[in-house]
Amino acid sequence: MARIEGNCLEVCEAAEFVAIVTHGDDGPHVVGNWGDYMRKLGIEADTIVLPVGIYRKTEENLRKNGRIQLLVASRKVQGTRSPGQGYLITGSAKIVSTGEVADTVKAAFPWARGALVITVEDIQAQL
Ligand SMILES: Cc1cc2nc3c(=O)[nH]c(=O)nc-3n(C[C@H](O)[C@H](O)[C@H](O)COP(=O)(O)O)c2cc1C
């Protein structure tokens, strides 16, 4: 199990947006979310929670295959050789529309129909 901490946490705290990939019968499916939405819900070491407004295809994919990948990056965080770092975050995920986490998300984002709950399993620095 990997944890969101150190340099990876710095990137998550600075990222403007998050790219999210799930796997469908027809191949990869890419959607987005905002970095400030991720931060508003609090980044835990092993869990990321994002608001679900639409994510219908993402939800369909996750029902069949719970694997998910996130790409976060920021120029403001130092990479190994130069300014700018990004992380590929791999894990499992589900969309919940009821329960404590969904209620928290709906309170923070009244337009949300639920929460995308990601359990972090691996992080890989990109730069
Ligand atoms: C920067 C960015 C932020 C987004 N934020 C959200 C969001 O918070 N919730 C959401 O459901 N869709 C968000 N979207 C739209 C999704 O990428 C996607 O187009 C939409 O939810 C439909 O998902 P689906 O193809 O899985 O049905 C965002 C897109 C971008 C580019």
PDBQT file of the ligand as one rigid body, heavy atoms in Angstrom, charges set to zero:
ROOT
HETATM    1  C1  LIG A 201     -11.222  19.913 -14.880  1.00  0.00    +0.000 C 
HETATM    2  C2  LIG A 201     -12.502  19.097 -14.879  1.00  0.00    +0.000 A 
HETATM    3  C3  LIG A 201     -13.229  18.960 -13.706  1.00  0.00    +0.000 A 
HETATM    4  C4  LIG A 201     -14.393  18.179 -13.681  1.00  0.00    +0.000 A 
HETATM    5  N1  LIG A 201     -15.049  18.000 -12.496  1.00  0.00    +0.000 NA
HETATM    6  C5  LIG A 201     -16.066  17.116 -12.431  1.00  0.00    +0.000 A 
HETATM    7  C6  LIG A 201     -16.668  16.784 -11.186  1.00  0.00    +0.000 A 
HETATM    8  O1  LIG A 201     -16.308  17.310 -10.124  1.00  0.00    +0.000 OA
HETATM    9  N2  LIG A 201     -17.649  15.846 -11.176  1.00  0.00    +0.000 N 
HETATM   10  C7  LIG A 201     -18.102  15.244 -12.307  1.00  0.00    +0.000 A 
HETATM   11  O2  LIG A 201     -18.993  14.394 -12.221  1.00  0.00    +0.000 OA
HETATM   12  N3  LIG A 201     -17.573  15.560 -13.522  1.00  0.00    +0.000 NA
HETATM   13  C8  LIG A 201     -16.563  16.465 -13.602  1.00  0.00    +0.000 A 
HETATM   14  N4  LIG A 201     -16.004  16.768 -14.820  1.00  0.00    +0.000 N 
HETATM   15  C9  LIG A 201     -16.607  16.213 -16.043  1.00  0.00    +0.000 C 
HETATM   16  C10 LIG A 201     -16.107  14.794 -16.277  1.00  0.00    +0.000 C 
HETATM   17  O3  LIG A 201     -14.783  14.834 -16.850  1.00  0.00    +0.000 OA
HETATM   18  C11 LIG A 201     -16.996  13.975 -17.258  1.00  0.00    +0.000 C 
HETATM   19  O4  LIG A 201     -16.990  14.602 -18.533  1.00  0.00    +0.000 OA
HETATM   20  C12 LIG A 201     -18.449  13.838 -16.824  1.00  0.00    +0.000 C 
HETATM   21  O5  LIG A 201     -18.580  13.644 -15.421  1.00  0.00    +0.000 OA
HETATM   22  C13 LIG A 201     -19.091  12.644 -17.531  1.00  0.00    +0.000 C 
HETATM   23  O6  LIG A 201     -18.511  11.455 -17.022  1.00  0.00    +0.000 OA
HETATM   24  P1  LIG A 201     -18.720  10.031 -17.712  1.00  0.00    +0.000 P 
HETATM   25  O7  LIG A 201     -18.091  10.117 -19.081  1.00  0.00    +0.000 OA
HETATM   26  O8  LIG A 201     -18.046   9.042 -16.808  1.00  0.00    +0.000 OA
HETATM   27  O9  LIG A 201     -20.206   9.808 -17.780  1.00  0.00    +0.000 OA
HETATM   28  C14 LIG A 201     -14.850  17.559 -14.875  1.00  0.00    +0.000 A 
HETATM   29  C15 LIG A 201     -14.113  17.732 -16.056  1.00  0.00    +0.000 A 
HETATM   30  C16 LIG A 201     -12.959  18.485 -16.057  1.00  0.00    +0.000 A 
HETATM   31  C17 LIG A 201     -12.183  18.625 -17.349  1.00  0.00    +0.000 C 
ENDROOT
TORSDOF 0
